[in-house]
Amino acid sequence: MSQEMDAGKFDRRSALKVGGSLFAGLAVGSVPTAAADAGRFLLKPKSNAGLGGLTVEKELPALEYVAVSGSEREAKRQSTAYAPDPTLEPTRPAVGTETPSSRGAAEARDEPLYDLQWDKQDLDVPEAQDVTRGEGVRVSVVDSGIAADHPDLDGVNLDLSENFSGDGLGVGAPYGGYHGTHVSGIVAATDTNDLGVVGTAPGAELVDCRVFSHGGGAPFSVVLSALLHSVEVDSDVTNVSLGAYSPRSDYVDDGRFGQFYGRLLNRTLTHAKREGTLVVMSAGNNGADLQHDKRWLSLPNEGAQGLSVAATGPVGFKWGAEGRREPYQSPAFYTNYGTNAVDLAAPGGDADQSATDTDVPWYRDLVLSTVATFERDEDGEIIGGPTYGWDWAAGTSMAAPNVSGAAALVKANNPEFGPARVESALKRAAEVPEGYDKAYYGSGYLNVVDAL
């Protein structure tokens, strides 16, 4: 739907509810949960195993693991290590879109909706972009798909993109939901089209690694395969705004599987870092202490070699009475945390939960970015769209791409830096805000300008 670029009109939108959940894109909406996929296993084959009686579903040659379907007995017999292949199930909040008209813009501050981007304002993104816009850096987005034709996204490399979902619909469109497009806009929405929002690194190139199809989950092995692809196409940064937080007992029976998932993730992430790719991961939206609560399986945070990001956000941005405002750096109510489990905190959005059923514009405390949606019939078949626009969402899914965009700027300004040095620059520039618990920040709150 089109309308004139009137900030007041654009803001007056109804808060969207989804299936009884709290609100669109927040907490329940941006981090999937895990479910067991009966009869599908990840395993490391024995050297003399022919895998007879098992069907190979996904090969992970760089890791020397495979995903198979068949009986657990055969999986155990023909492997040196195995475990169920978890399926990450994305919850799908509804998304409202608006399409404001444009006005002239010359820099980030002049993009029409920049005034509503508290995250970019707090990170001093325009100042950082005076140094670099991220040109020459490649960022892969492992997610639900990127709307490559969105008018605010013009840097998607479709030749390097790949669809891992198995739905046969290709790449460059968010067939698995709006989520990947929202994430991509936070990283690299353009600053040269006089339209919409601005990303942290608008000069960076995006690669669409789509792992989710509409209404379907992504086996863990598929996510790993997408990560390996991002390494193969020489991505400097890979953003992984997805995950699982489920009872470990669903996957670990009497210690048989032990630390399988953590070891496999570390193997993947170590390979990525060695080959030149920094993997940035969302910490999760369950309000969980990842450091101490070992009863739960947390993916991808079981892997220590990625950069795990917690979420912060304001309360009262452009709407609250003076005494109700929480600072931008305050931990979001939903964010996972843990001193040695989280590496950085970054803007992901927060909310006043007492305001979400009222008419006040509480959603301004969420993160504004690009979205695209399809109209589907009751069977899920596409019957219209895509419709392009901008909308608010919140979660560690939104915090991670703020870090990925910052990493892209650091890499662009220091082309000789490998992943470890980029990560070190981000961590050394970060500080834990005074009066807050380090468990929510790791090294601290993202500081893009000082990282440069």
HELIX and SHEET records of a PDB file:
HELIX    1   1 ALA A    7  ASP A   11  1                                   5    
HELIX    2   2 ALA A   27  GLY A   29  5                                   3    
HELIX    3   3 GLU A   72  ARG A   77  1                                   6    
HELIX    4   4 ALA A  108  ASP A  110  5                                   3    
HELIX    5   5 TYR A  114  LEU A  116  5                                   3    
HELIX    6   6 TRP A  118  ASP A  122  1                                   5    
HELIX    7   7 VAL A  125  GLN A  129  1                                   5    
HELIX    8   8 HIS A  179  ALA A  188  1                                  10    
HELIX    9   9 PHE A  220  GLU A  232  1                                  13    
HELIX   10  10 ARG A  248  ASP A  250  5                                   3    
HELIX   11  11 PHE A  260  GLU A  275  1                                  16    
HELIX   12  12 GLU A  322  ARG A  324  5                                   3    
HELIX   13  13 TRP A  362  ASP A  365  5                                   4    
HELIX   14  14 THR A  396  ASN A  413  1                                  18    
HELIX   15  15 PRO A  419  ALA A  429  1                                  11    
HELIX   16  16 LYS A  438  TYR A  440  5                                   3    
HELIX   17  17 VAL A  448  ALA A  451  1                                   4    
SHEET    1   A 2 SER A   2  GLN A   3  0                                        
SHEET    2   A 2 THR A  99  PRO A 100  1                                        
SHEET    1   B 3 THR A  33  ALA A  35  0                                        
SHEET    2   B 3 THR A  87  GLU A  89 -1                                        
SHEET    3   B 3 ALA A 218  PRO A 219 -1                                        
SHEET    1   C 4 THR A  55  LEU A  60  0                                        
SHEET    2   C 4 TYR A  65  SER A  69 -1                                        
SHEET    3   C 4 ARG A  40  PRO A  45 -1                                        
SHEET    4   C 4 SER A  79  PRO A  84 -1                                        
SHEET    1   D 7 GLU A 162  ASN A 163  0                                        
SHEET    2   D 7 GLU A 205  ARG A 210  1                                        
SHEET    3   D 7 ARG A 138  ASP A 143  1                                        
SHEET    4   D 7 VAL A 237  VAL A 240  1                                        
SHEET    5   D 7 LEU A 278  SER A 282  1                                        
SHEET    6   D 7 LEU A 307  THR A 312  1                                        
SHEET    7   D 7 LEU A 344  PRO A 347  1                                        
SHEET    1   E 2 ALA A 244  PRO A 247  0                                        
SHEET    2   E 2 TRP A 296  LEU A 299 -1                                        
SHEET    1   F 2 VAL A 367  ARG A 376  0                                        
SHEET    2   F 2 ILE A 382  ALA A 393 -1                                        
END                                                                             
